[in-house]
Amino acid sequence: MRRALLLLSAALAGLSLCLGVSSSAAAQDAYGIHGTLDDQQDQPVEGVSITVSDASGAEIATVTTAADGTWAVPLDAEGDYVVTLDESTLPEGLVVRNCKPQLEVNVTGDRTALFPLDTQVDGCTPGESPGGGETPSSSEDESGEPGEESSESEDAAADDAAADEVGEIEGEGGATRAISLLVSGLHFGLMIALAAVGLSMVFGTTGLTNFAHGDLVTFGGVMALLFNVTFGLPVWIAAIAAVVLGAAFGWAQDWGLWSPLRRRGTGLVSMMIISIGVALLIRFATLFFVGGERQRYTEYVGQPPWDFGWLVISPKEVVTGLIALAVCVAVGLALVFTRLGKATRAVADNPSLAASTGIDVNKVVRLVWTIGGALAAMSGVFLSISDGVKFDMGQHLLLLVFAAVVLGGLGTAFGAFVGAMLIGVFVQMSTLVVAPELKYVGALAVLIIIMLTRPQGILGRRERIG
Amino acid sequence: MDWQFVFSQALTQAIGPTMLVYALGAIGLNLQFGYTGLLNFGQAAFAAMGAYGLALSVVAMGLPFWWGIVIGLLAACVMALLLGIPTLRLRADYLAIVTIAAAEIVRRIARATVWSDTTGGSDGMRGFSEPFFEMIPWDRDTTWSFLFVSMDNGRLAVDFGIFELQYSYRDTWVMIVGWTLVAVILVVMAFLIHSPWGRVLKGIREDEEAVRSLGKNVFAYKMQALVLGGIIGAIAGFVFALSRANVQPDAFTTDFTFYFYVVLILGGAARIFGPVLGAALFWFLYNILAQGLIQAISADVIPPSVIDSTQVGPLVFFLLGLGMVLLLIFRPQGLIGNRKELMFDVR
């Protein structure tokens, strides 16, 4: 049975869903197909005609979407139906992203049929024979209901760092696709690296595995959204503001929470669980203020890509990638050559010994938190420029960041960078062989295999693991 | 604004089927984290193993219900072994990272469209719970009453005068089975913990090296705790799947695991009754906050400009997250825990 459609329970049920409070909300006695047509900005699309016909092709009803984008066709009986969206009635510039304007629906109740709309197609050729073949996973991307944490979670912020670009050339030569994936993997790797350096250094200096680090990434994306969309500033100013606020947030977290906890002698296990609580706090505060929809900045959304023939890449990817690389190099140089950088590495190596040589350990830790917060925020802004902001983007990135940090060696800044690049490239390149929706699984499997074979990571030293 | 209704609802939920899921999951976690000091951040995956093991074997393979239970338990064992072998020799935080990653792998595989013909993808599966509900020993039209407890057409109602608890036909059965399971598991746990085996577990939590120097095979003990806790997690998964009559991959996010931790710490880790108390309190608080806010909004006590009904969920979870942080900072032993028992550290 085709699973292009999601059985969505009521919008609010989404949240309680993950806690299991909602029983099956869909009424099983009424038959019908309904849906809501949104564009990529989650704005409703009006006046699109949608036809429902039965399995033999006989038309049952044709409806047009209402002002709020909704449409519904009541049916008399269960069975297979075909829902067709008339693409010629779509507003200028919008297409069905997965090139499947025709869906086969097995109706056993009131089902939802959704068409992901976007300005460009994703991994398919428009006009391809509709309804055929497996429905690509991306059909779920835009279909989640606002606030429904569960159904859209696959659409992780980091998920398709360059999926749009890659999608366009899919179907051409494998080598071209491999190059594109490699480049998008490097870009993605740099984004992971920005987050990973902070996580790894916090671990190195304090021993804390910070499960809230992913939400520092979200924080950056959201702050830029605030400055860009609410205050109407250009994206580059918003980005700078977000990074500064990210640094302030990191500083404040250490000042207000972690530093007092360390002084109290709270155990690392307790601190780890506290960090989970902090992660929940940030995530649900974001959900409260921003809402569950993916939101985009006002600029660089439908940027026309550069086409080199062998590589299609949008300018925003190049710019953000280069800035990220420059920042990573700068951090690396600072760690090696500046006094504070050397002090940081000394604390990461052995806090007691560093303290006995006159290094102010708490000052170094505060600095690490500040820099870590700034880098994570930068990663969040850059990812959001590509994919938009969503409240759980950081949560999904976090596991890849862990994979990167463990691969490189917990507690080492350079290891984190190397690990991040490897994980980024691996995640993107793995889509050559596995389904795109399973690319994270591969990365996480790598994490477990490394634990099994070389727990100290690539650049870590054996004694660290105890 | 009907406070009596809100309170009745919250109280109904506080001993209802979902609370039992949290209680069972946290009991498993209590054995792993509370007694042995293992940081299992993938309890949701063990629950998923149970739920999906049952659903897949009944729906996809057409096996009988009890085989589904056996397969679910075996799946949880296998997963515990797979996770434990590489990580139990390493530091505690490594187990945390690996289990959290494994839980995410399980969830993503379960929702993958590649195998959606079998697993149902993100829609999940249904149609495996009928044999369970056919076991209900009373009929749908049973009606009786005894003091303040009454059954009306199969529905159970407990009337305390000021407030009334009501459970549907199926929920009543889930609760009877669930509470029986909780009671049996707690008795077994109490025996285990007070046996020499349990003392070794506590020893490992306090000082692994000391236990090792006594000639105990620390790795084997940790593995046994992980497997046992995972099996209890799978039982939580059964109750979860059966009480909702479906399984959905996105129910088993890492958040699910974190709520097990909230429950455990709220009640008091390393205490036999901690998880049950914690689950009841957690679920009562969640429901009274969520229901109260929704009622307050619909009754215009809180104007919609301040917060609308779609924001209630996030707000409640925000408050619960805040509560968890404050609890860990100011009262890490929870309701009935012993502070001295929870001072252990990684390593």
Contacts between the chains, C-beta under 8 A, distances in Angstrom:
chain1	res1	chain2	res2	distance
A	1	B	117	7.2
A	3	B	113	5.8
A	3	B	116	4.5
A	3	B	120	7.5
A	3	B	121	4.5
A	3	B	122	7.6
A	3	B	123	6.4
A	6	B	122	6.3
A	6	B	123	6.8
A	7	B	123	5.2
A	11	B	310	6.6
A	12	B	309	6.5
A	12	B	310	5.7
A	12	B	312	7.7
A	12	B	313	6.6
A	14	B	313	7.8
A	15	B	313	3.4
A	15	B	314	7.0
A	15	B	317	7.4
A	16	B	290	7.5
A	16	B	313	6.3
A	17	B	248	7.4
A	17	B	250	7.2
A	17	B	251	6.8
A	18	B	250	6.4
A	18	B	251	5.8
A	18	B	253	5.8
A	18	B	255	6.0
A	18	B	256	6.7
A	19	B	18	7.3
A	19	B	256	7.8
A	19	B	259	7.1
A	19	B	286	7.3
A	20	B	18	5.0
A	20	B	21	6.5
A	20	B	240	6.1
A	20	B	243	7.6
A	20	B	244	6.3
A	20	B	251	6.2
A	21	B	13	7.8
A	21	B	18	6.3
A	21	B	287	7.8
A	21	B	290	7.9
A	23	B	244	6.5
A	24	B	126	8.0
A	24	B	244	7.2
A	24	B	245	7.2
A	24	B	246	6.5
A	134	B	113	6.8
A	135	B	113	6.9
A	136	B	113	7.8
A	137	B	112	7.8
A	137	B	113	5.3
A	140	B	122	6.7
A	146	B	310	7.4
A	147	B	310	5.3
A	147	B	313	7.1
A	149	B	250	7.5
A	149	B	253	7.7
A	150	B	122	7.7
A	150	B	248	7.1
A	150	B	250	3.1
A	150	B	251	7.3
A	150	B	253	7.4
A	151	B	122	6.1
A	151	B	250	6.7
A	153	B	250	6.2
A	153	B	253	7.2
A	154	B	108	7.5
A	154	B	111	6.7
A	154	B	122	7.4
A	207	B	346	7.2
A	209	B	93	4.7
A	209	B	96	6.5
A	209	B	97	6.9
A	211	B	100	7.9
A	261	B	329	6.9
A	266	B	329	7.4
A	266	B	332	7.9
A	267	B	342	7.8
A	267	B	343	6.1
A	267	B	344	6.5
A	267	B	345	4.6
A	267	B	346	7.8
A	268	B	93	7.5
A	268	B	345	5.5
A	268	B	346	4.6
A	269	B	37	7.5
A	269	B	39	6.4
A	269	B	92	6.7
A	269	B	344	6.6
A	269	B	345	6.4
A	269	B	346	6.0
A	270	B	328	5.5
A	270	B	332	5.7
A	270	B	342	7.6
A	272	B	39	7.0
A	272	B	93	6.8
A	272	B	96	6.6
A	272	B	346	7.9
A	273	B	261	5.9
A	273	B	265	7.0
A	273	B	324	7.8
A	273	B	328	5.9
A	274	B	324	7.9
A	274	B	325	5.5
A	274	B	328	4.9
A	274	B	329	6.8
A	276	B	258	5.2
A	276	B	261	7.0
A	276	B	324	7.7
A	277	B	258	8.0
A	277	B	321	5.1
A	277	B	322	7.6
A	277	B	324	4.0
A	277	B	325	3.9
A	277	B	328	6.7
A	278	B	321	7.6
A	278	B	325	6.2
A	279	B	321	7.9
A	280	B	255	7.4
A	280	B	258	6.5
A	280	B	317	6.4
A	280	B	318	7.6
A	280	B	320	7.3
A	280	B	321	3.3
A	280	B	324	7.1
A	281	B	318	6.1
A	281	B	321	4.2
A	281	B	322	5.8
A	281	B	325	6.8
A	284	B	314	4.5
A	284	B	315	7.5
A	284	B	317	4.3
A	284	B	318	4.1
A	284	B	321	6.2
A	285	B	314	7.6
A	285	B	318	5.6
A	287	B	313	7.9
A	287	B	314	4.0
A	287	B	317	8.0
A	288	B	311	5.5
A	288	B	314	4.1
A	288	B	315	5.7
A	288	B	318	6.2
A	291	B	310	7.8
A	395	B	254	7.6
A	399	B	100	6.8
A	399	B	101	5.7
A	399	B	104	5.5
A	402	B	97	5.2
A	402	B	100	7.5
A	402	B	101	6.8
A	403	B	101	7.0
A	406	B	94	7.9
A	406	B	97	6.3
A	435	B	112	6.7
A	435	B	113	7.4
A	435	B	114	5.1
A	437	B	108	7.2
A	437	B	111	7.9
A	437	B	112	5.5
A	437	B	113	6.5
A	437	B	114	7.5
A	438	B	108	6.8
A	438	B	109	7.4
A	438	B	112	5.7
A	438	B	114	6.9
A	440	B	104	7.2
A	440	B	108	5.9
A	441	B	105	5.1
A	441	B	108	5.2
A	441	B	109	6.2
A	444	B	101	4.2
A	444	B	102	7.4
A	444	B	104	5.9
A	444	B	105	5.0
A	445	B	105	6.6
A	447	B	97	7.2
A	447	B	98	7.1
A	447	B	101	5.1
A	448	B	83	8.0
A	448	B	86	6.7
A	448	B	98	5.6
A	448	B	101	6.3
A	448	B	102	6.6
A	451	B	86	4.8
A	451	B	87	5.8
A	451	B	90	7.1
A	451	B	94	6.1
A	451	B	97	7.9
A	451	B	98	5.4
A	452	B	85	7.7
A	452	B	86	3.9
A	455	B	86	7.9
A	455	B	90	5.4
A	455	B	94	6.5
A	465	B	90	5.6
A	465	B	91	5.9
A	465	B	94	7.3
A	466	B	90	7.8
A	466	B	91	5.3
A	466	B	347	5.6
